[in-house]
């Protein structure tokens, strides 16, 4: 329902409450008058001292809620009753809790209003409702969601073809949907925590024969050689998704960073943010961008980024393994045999930056470097390496049976390994393969250690 304000020929404004619906024959959106209220000037005289328009808008909201309440169904469940063998008409009742959030975010209104003038016959909101509910309760393909639509009490009057057609429409409004959800989250649950933004990149692979403009072959997290699509996702401080962007599969993680973070700052009015990410985005260009670009004296944003220990300098590795300076969780000197220890130092680090002119320059960044060690993390790393070492030793014993894909991660513990790029086969060397025990022992030194670098030098190491 909506409050309609019509300007009549006499210049006066007339108020009425209307209900929008789609004509099944003409497919056109029409309105039906539910209640005529009268001329605005007359109503203002009748109700002095109040905002008449806002008053009736609230009335419309109440009528809408009452209408929804009348359509609600109360179910009584006998927990002792048993289903007969072969019963296949089970219904999911719990999805009602998800629909409550869906309606609180007014996603039904968004899709119903936004799709009114579109030239398709299916109900976009109905398709989205099914996809959202099934994705949370029974993750799977679009086909699986459609096949299981009878599990719910909703009427899903559309075909499988309509589901696929709706995806193209959803893609055209993805930015508008994200903005809408952001506004509704703030309206329903209060201000969002955007002082901290978490950022990560994942990818989706497609079992197709040829690449296209979006689905390109890249670094695949599933270790398959299929074309992929990259997705960069930014989340707020509470871990709630804020914004996402899709990129071709051959785009590196670090190259997605500035576009997504820039979009977050422009579209969501975040002010200064602290970006939390992994080492995939820790490039000189990205750090420089967060620090204010070529105006380093006017720092805009901050960062907390993971930092590779094994790939770092000799000096930093020595600092990590040096037991002096480590503290326990209580802030006191870490005791020998403790399950956790941490230390930090302020450093001036050189980074290489690509300037607007295209030239590469070296900049100095002043940041805090934090190192910590955890026993559980160390035990996990040791257990994972044991599996890799077992595979490495198997390759040493009989290299001819292994392909490049099956030895992933194990090759660095083997001396003299080479692979035929055309076939992916391990090439049998003239001399026997050797297990590199020194490499395994070197890696073992750093089990349980983890490091981060941050611009937030004033923040406590342990929060």
JOSUL-V593788 format. One record per residue. N is the residue number from 1. SS is DSSP state (2 for helix, 1 for strand, 0 for the rest). PHI is phi in whole degrees, -180 to 180 (none if undefined). D_FIRST is the distance of its C-alpha to the first C-alpha in whole Angstrom. Layout:
N	SS	PHI	D_FIRST
N	SS	PHI	D_FIRST
This chain:
1	0	none	0
2	1	-142	4
3	1	-93	7
4	1	-103	9
5	1	-114	13
6	1	-110	16
7	1	-91	19
8	0	-83	21
9	0	-61	25
10	0	-79	26
11	0	86	25
12	0	-88	23
13	1	-98	19
14	1	-111	17
15	1	-103	13
16	1	-154	10
17	1	-102	7
18	1	-124	6
19	1	-127	5
20	1	-88	7
21	1	-152	10
22	1	-105	13
23	0	-66	16
24	0	-67	19
25	0	-85	22
26	0	-87	21
27	0	65	19
28	0	-92	17
29	1	-84	13
30	1	-125	12
31	1	-124	9
32	1	-120	9
33	1	-75	10
34	1	-89	9
35	1	-156	11
36	1	-89	13
37	1	-100	14
38	1	121	17
39	1	-72	19
40	2	-61	19
41	2	-65	23
42	2	-70	23
43	2	-66	20
44	2	-66	22
45	2	-71	25
46	2	-72	24
47	0	-125	23
48	0	-66	25
49	0	85	26
50	0	-126	22
51	0	-82	19
52	2	-61	17
53	2	-62	15
54	2	-65	14
55	2	-58	15
56	2	-77	11
57	2	-64	10
58	2	-64	11
59	2	-64	10
60	2	-65	6
61	2	-61	8
62	2	-64	10
63	2	-63	8
64	2	-65	6
65	2	-65	10
66	2	-63	11
67	2	-65	10
68	2	-64	11
69	2	-63	14
70	2	-67	15
71	2	-88	15
72	0	-69	18
73	0	-114	21
74	0	-100	24
75	0	-111	27
76	0	-111	31
77	0	-116	33
78	0	-92	37
79	0	-68	39
80	0	-92	42
81	0	-75	41
82	0	-111	43
83	0	-79	41
84	0	-71	44
85	0	-55	46
86	0	87	44
87	0	-64	41
88	0	-129	38
89	0	-109	35
90	0	-69	34
91	0	-119	30
92	0	-96	29
93	0	-98	27
94	0	-64	28
95	2	-65	25
96	2	-60	22
97	2	-65	24
98	2	-69	23
99	2	-65	19
100	2	-59	19
101	2	-67	20
102	2	-57	18
103	2	-75	15
104	2	-60	16
105	0	-81	17
106	0	56	13
107	2	-71	15
108	2	-63	13
109	2	-65	10
110	2	-60	14
111	2	-72	15
112	2	-67	12
113	2	-73	12
114	2	-72	15
115	0	-100	17
116	0	-59	15
117	0	-97	18
118	0	-84	21
119	0	-94	23
120	0	-141	23
121	0	-90	22
122	0	-74	21
123	0	-91	18
124	2	-61	19
125	2	-65	17
126	2	-65	18
127	2	-64	22
128	2	-63	21
129	2	-58	20
130	2	-62	24
131	2	-65	26
132	2	-67	25
133	2	-64	25
134	2	-68	28
135	2	-63	30
136	2	-83	30
137	2	-88	31
138	0	-147	33
139	0	-55	34
140	0	178	35
141	0	-77	35
142	2	-64	32
143	2	-62	34
144	2	-62	34
145	2	-61	31
146	2	-67	30
147	2	-66	33
148	0	-100	32
149	2	-64	28
150	2	-75	29
151	2	-70	30
152	0	-112	26
153	0	-84	24
154	0	-70	21
155	0	-96	21
156	0	-103	22
157	0	-90	23
158	0	-152	25
159	0	-96	28
160	2	-63	30
161	2	-62	31
162	2	-63	27
163	2	-61	27
164	2	-67	30
165	2	-66	28
166	2	-65	25
167	2	-62	28
168	2	-65	28
169	2	-66	25
170	2	-59	24
171	2	-64	28
172	2	-74	26
173	0	-113	23
174	2	-61	25
175	2	-70	26
176	2	-64	22
177	2	-64	21
178	2	-62	24
179	2	-65	23
180	2	-61	19
181	2	-61	21
182	2	-60	23
183	2	-65	21
184	2	-72	19
185	2	-62	22
186	2	-65	23
187	2	-69	20
188	2	-88	20
189	2	-122	24
190	0	97	25
191	0	-58	28
192	0	-89	29
193	0	-85	33
194	0	-108	34
195	0	-70	37
196	1	-118	38
197	1	-124	37
198	1	-92	39
199	1	-132	39
200	1	-152	41
201	1	-126	41
202	1	-130	41
203	1	-144	41
204	1	-125	41
205	1	-100	43
206	1	-128	43
207	0	-86	46
208	0	-125	46
209	0	-81	49
210	0	-121	49
211	0	-78	47
212	0	-133	44
213	0	-64	43
214	0	-105	41
215	0	-86	43
216	1	-121	46
217	0	-74	49
218	0	-152	49
219	0	-73	50
220	0	-98	48
221	0	-68	48
222	0	-93	48
223	0	66	52
224	0	-93	51
225	0	-105	52
226	0	-85	49
227	1	-60	46
228	1	-132	44
229	1	-124	41
230	1	-91	41
231	1	-127	38
232	1	-97	38
233	1	-123	35
234	1	-109	35
235	1	-121	34
236	0	-81	33
237	0	-63	36
238	0	-95	34
239	0	81	34
240	0	-94	31
241	1	-53	30
242	1	-113	30
243	1	-160	30
244	1	-139	32
245	1	-139	34
246	1	-104	36
247	1	-135	40
248	1	-57	42
249	0	-64	44
250	0	-91	47
251	0	-85	46
252	0	-73	48
253	2	-52	46
254	2	-64	47
255	2	-81	46
256	2	-87	42
257	2	-59	42
258	2	-66	42
259	2	-66	39
260	2	-69	37
261	2	-65	38
262	2	-63	38
263	2	-67	34
264	2	-59	33
265	2	-68	35
266	2	-75	33
267	2	-87	29
268	0	-119	29
269	0	49	31
270	0	-82	33
271	0	72	36
272	0	-73	40
273	0	-129	39
274	1	-115	42
275	1	-89	42
276	1	-111	43
277	1	-151	44
278	0	-96	47
279	2	-68	50
280	2	-65	49
281	2	-112	47
282	0	-86	50
283	0	-112	52
284	2	-59	53
285	2	-63	51
286	2	-71	48
287	2	-64	50
288	2	-62	51
289	2	-62	47
290	2	-66	46
291	0	-80	49
292	0	107	48
293	0	66	49
294	0	-79	52
295	0	-114	51
296	0	-62	53
297	0	-78	53
298	0	-124	49
299	0	-59	48
300	0	-95	44
301	0	-123	44
302	1	-122	45
303	1	-152	46
304	1	-133	47
305	1	-127	49
306	1	-69	51
307	1	-137	54
308	0	-69	57
309	0	-85	60
310	0	-63	62
311	0	-97	61
312	0	-94	62
313	0	-74	66
314	2	-61	69
315	2	-63	68
316	2	-70	65
317	2	-61	66
318	2	-65	69
319	2	-64	67
320	2	-63	64
321	2	-81	67
322	0	-73	69
323	0	-71	69
324	0	-71	69
325	0	94	66
326	0	-74	64
327	1	-117	62
328	0	-86	61
329	0	-64	57
330	0	-87	59
331	0	88	60
332	0	-97	63
333	1	-54	66
334	0	-66	65
335	0	-83	67
336	0	-64	69
337	0	87	67
338	0	-66	64
339	0	-82	61
340	1	-153	59
341	1	-153	60
342	1	-152	59
343	1	-154	60
344	1	-148	59
345	1	-152	61
346	1	-88	60
347	1	-133	61
348	1	-113	61
349	1	-112	60
350	1	-86	61
351	1	-130	58
352	1	-95	58
353	1	-127	56
354	1	-88	55
355	0	-82	55
356	0	-60	53
357	0	-74	56
358	0	97	56
359	0	-81	59
360	1	-97	59
361	1	-126	60
362	1	-97	61
363	1	-119	59
364	1	-103	60
365	1	-112	57
366	1	-98	57
367	1	-147	55
368	1	-104	56
369	1	-113	57
370	1	-115	56
371	1	-125	58
372	1	-139	58
373	1	-131	59
374	1	-133	58
375	2	-63	60
376	2	-62	57
377	2	-66	56
378	2	-66	60
379	2	-62	60
380	2	-65	57
381	2	-63	59
382	2	-65	62
383	2	-66	61
384	2	-67	59
385	2	-68	62
386	2	-57	64
387	2	-68	62
388	2	-67	63
389	2	-65	66
390	2	-63	67
391	2	-67	66
392	2	-61	68
393	2	-66	71
394	2	-67	70
395	2	-64	70
396	2	-62	73
397	2	-69	75
398	0	-151	74
399	2	-73	72
400	2	-66	72
401	2	-85	69
402	0	-106	66
403	1	-103	64
404	0	-57	62
405	0	-67	59
406	0	-80	61
407	0	-100	63
408	0	-54	60
409	0	90	60
410	0	-90	64
411	2	-62	66
412	2	-70	66
413	2	-102	68
414	1	-127	71
415	1	-89	73
416	0	65	74
417	0	-91	71
418	0	-140	70
419	1	-127	67
420	0	-74	68
421	0	-63	65
422	0	-75	65
423	0	-108	65
424	0	81	64
425	1	-80	67
426	1	-73	69
427	0	-79	72
428	0	-71	75
429	0	-75	77
430	0	-64	81
431	0	-102	81
432	0	-66	79
433	0	-68	76
434	1	-125	76
435	1	-77	74
436	0	-92	73
437	2	-68	73
438	2	-63	74
439	2	-67	70
440	2	-64	69
441	2	-67	71
442	2	-65	69
443	2	-66	66
444	2	-63	66
445	0	-57	67
446	0	-101	63
447	0	-61	62
448	0	91	59
449	1	-91	59
450	1	-146	56
451	1	-134	56
452	1	-134	53
453	1	-120	53
454	1	-146	51
455	0	-80	51
456	0	-85	50
457	0	-66	53
458	0	-84	53
459	0	-76	51
460	0	-69	52
461	0	-66	53
462	0	-117	52
463	0	-114	49
